[in-house]
Amino acid sequence: MKEKFLPAFRGVIDGFRDRGIHTQYILALLAVTAGLLLKLSSTEWTAVVLSCGMVISSEILNTCVERICDMITGEFDERVKLIKDMAAGAVLVSSMAALITALIILVCHIGGGM
């Protein structure tokens, strides 16, 4: 069992070396800190954890796609640009969903509900 999870854990740890992924880890840590300060409910914690996991996962996949594309060709290729743009778009979509989730939770705690 260990041999199946060890490479995955190494991949998560290796993500710290990539600036984009590292940034997402920091933002997730800030979200957890805010959650502790706001004393989130279990439902809100579920939304925060899922949002953070979604953004970090999409950033890891985006980084992998970019690196694979760079390995395949070092020259400009419109098809590679499209692939990279779409992968980056996935990060944007997940990040926007996480931001909206955070704003809903924040408004409920600071503004007294929605």
Secondary structure by P-SEA (a helix, b strand, c coil): ccccaaaaaaaaaaccccaaaaaaaaaaaaaaaaaaaacccaaaaaaaaaaaaaaaaaaaaaaaaaaaaaaacccccaaaaaaaaaaaaaaaaaaaaaaaaaaaaaaaaccccc
